[in-house]
Amino acid sequence: MDLQIKGKNAIMAGGSAGLGRATAERLAEAGVNLFITARREERLRKAAEEISAKYNTTVTPVVADSSTEDGRQALFDACPNPDILSITIKPPAPNGSFLKVTPEMWRDSVETALIGPVEIMRHYIPGMIDRGWGRIVNIATFSAKNPMIWRLMSGPARSALINYTASVSREIARHGVTINNLLPGIFRTEGMDESFDAYVDAFGLERDREVAMTHFLENNKIPAGFMGESEDLAPMAALLCSPLSRFIVGQNIVIDGGQHSSIF
Ligand SMILES: NC(=O)c1ccc[n+]([C@@H]2O[C@H](COP(=O)([O-])OP(=O)(O)OC[C@H]3O[C@@H](n4cnc5c(N)ncnc54)[C@H](OP(=O)(O)O)[C@@H]3O)[C@@H](O)[C@H]2O)c1
């Protein structure tokens, strides 16, 4: 399928690994002029080089933390006029008991998972409206919709994010600019691997991968029978970045192998 985005400027904020990297690859494959950001420089530069070589397209790495003003400014300077904006961030690690969640932890979660994406969107939306076209896709989490007691640092701030985009997307849709969100379930990614120790600590488990993984899968039953790979999300992200998705506005699409059961 031709996504009809060849030559457009596209940002994948959080594009050096996991779901963001896979999305960046689908966009590069479709021929965009790509900008990818991340906090860690070495992995970011390597990803940019690999994607550029694989798809023969321009990929500009921008070291930028989306949760800070300086980081966001670095992105705005590097890519002033994107047509396509996809954003993901890594929220703070799984919490332990809810009684131990402090105001400082909440502030960290909100800065990262809510204010970061909101401020990037707020900066770019006016230009997209002026140019009469734009696509915004947030890669958030299914715990925005399905609360999980160990993901208090991720779910609540993302519930606020999808509340915000539900309103803003309807305000701007008539200008040809859409916002939609993807809500991933359990995916095998570098980020998931890095969070494993925090998960073990949150549940007071043994530091044994097999024991911890068994506990994890018992607590996360996936009807599809397997954990997602990043490629199981990226095609949907790319479709939402395309003119083909012009009638999809303000939606939250859960991609979780059927883990959470609901009709709507
Ligand atoms: N994997 C899962 O099972 C799962 C489940 C539910 C929800 N999610 C959500 O899906 C999203 C992607 O997860 P993932 O597993 O793909 O994570 P990942 O493998 O850690 O990849 C995250 C990417 O974003 C970058 N990044 C993280 N925080 C950033 C920040 N503040 N500013 C700029 N770049 C940042 C990372 O690079 P640097 O670290 O170098 O910045 C990396 O390139 C996250 O929002 C996560 O909460 C994932």
The ligand as a MOL file (V3000), in Angstrom:
LIG
                    3D

  0  0  0     0  0            999 V3000
M  V30 BEGIN CTAB
M  V30 COUNTS 48 52 0 0 0
M  V30 BEGIN ATOM
M  V30 1 N 7.0050 -2.3670 25.7160 0
M  V30 2 C 5.8770 -2.5450 26.3710 0
M  V30 3 O 5.5340 -3.6560 26.7810 0
M  V30 4 C 4.9570 -1.3750 26.6020 0
M  V30 5 C 3.7540 -1.6040 27.2960 0
M  V30 6 C 2.8840 -0.5500 27.4940 0
M  V30 7 C 3.2280 0.7040 27.0550 0
M  V30 8 N 4.4010 0.9100 26.4150 0 CHG=1
M  V30 9 C 4.7190 2.2700 26.0330 0
M  V30 10 O 5.1740 2.3410 24.7010 0
M  V30 11 C 6.1300 3.3810 24.5880 0
M  V30 12 C 7.3800 2.8230 23.9380 0
M  V30 13 O 7.8650 1.7890 24.7510 0
M  V30 14 P 9.0850 0.8730 24.3000 0
M  V30 15 O 8.9460 -0.3790 25.0560 0
M  V30 16 O 9.1860 0.8670 22.8330 0 CHG=-1
M  V30 17 O 10.3170 1.7040 24.9390 0
M  V30 18 P 11.8830 1.7050 24.5580 0
M  V30 19 O 12.2790 0.4110 23.9430 0
M  V30 20 O 12.5790 2.1580 25.7900 0
M  V30 21 O 12.0020 2.8570 23.4600 0
M  V30 22 C 11.6840 4.1750 23.8300 0
M  V30 23 C 12.3420 5.1300 22.8580 0
M  V30 24 O 12.0380 6.4660 23.2410 0
M  V30 25 C 13.2330 7.1520 23.6670 0
M  V30 26 N 12.8440 7.9970 24.7950 0
M  V30 27 C 12.3870 7.5760 25.9950 0
M  V30 28 N 12.1230 8.6270 26.7900 0
M  V30 29 C 12.4220 9.7340 26.0580 0
M  V30 30 C 12.3880 11.1170 26.3330 0
M  V30 31 N 12.0060 11.5870 27.5250 0
M  V30 32 N 12.7530 11.9710 25.3610 0
M  V30 33 C 13.1630 11.5250 24.1570 0
M  V30 34 N 13.2270 10.2180 23.8450 0
M  V30 35 C 12.8700 9.3360 24.7940 0
M  V30 36 C 14.2200 6.0350 23.9800 0
M  V30 37 O 15.5740 6.4190 23.8780 0
M  V30 38 P 16.3620 7.0110 25.1670 0
M  V30 39 O 16.0580 6.0770 26.2970 0
M  V30 40 O 17.7800 7.0560 24.7500 0
M  V30 41 O 15.7950 8.3770 25.4020 0
M  V30 42 C 13.8570 5.0390 22.8890 0
M  V30 43 O 14.3410 5.4740 21.6420 0
M  V30 44 C 6.3680 3.9330 25.9940 0
M  V30 45 O 5.6250 5.0880 26.1500 0
M  V30 46 C 5.8430 2.8270 26.8810 0
M  V30 47 O 5.3470 3.3380 28.1000 0
M  V30 48 C 5.2820 -0.1010 26.1840 0
M  V30 END ATOM
M  V30 BEGIN BOND
M  V30 1 1 1 2
M  V30 2 2 2 3
M  V30 3 1 2 4
M  V30 4 1 4 5
M  V30 5 2 4 48
M  V30 6 2 5 6
M  V30 7 1 6 7
M  V30 8 2 7 8
M  V30 9 1 8 9
M  V30 10 1 8 48
M  V30 11 1 9 10
M  V30 12 1 9 46
M  V30 13 1 10 11
M  V30 14 1 11 12
M  V30 15 1 11 44
M  V30 16 1 12 13
M  V30 17 1 13 14
M  V30 18 2 14 15
M  V30 19 1 14 16
M  V30 20 1 14 17
M  V30 21 1 17 18
M  V30 22 2 18 19
M  V30 23 1 18 20
M  V30 24 1 18 21
M  V30 25 1 21 22
M  V30 26 1 22 23
M  V30 27 1 23 24
M  V30 28 1 23 42
M  V30 29 1 24 25
M  V30 30 1 25 26
M  V30 31 1 25 36
M  V30 32 1 26 27
M  V30 33 1 26 35
M  V30 34 2 27 28
M  V30 35 1 28 29
M  V30 36 1 29 30
M  V30 37 2 29 35
M  V30 38 1 30 31
M  V30 39 2 30 32
M  V30 40 1 32 33
M  V30 41 2 33 34
M  V30 42 1 34 35
M  V30 43 1 36 37
M  V30 44 1 36 42
M  V30 45 1 37 38
M  V30 46 2 38 39
M  V30 47 1 38 40
M  V30 48 1 38 41
M  V30 49 1 42 43
M  V30 50 1 44 45
M  V30 51 1 44 46
M  V30 52 1 46 47
M  V30 END BOND
M  V30 END CTAB
M  END
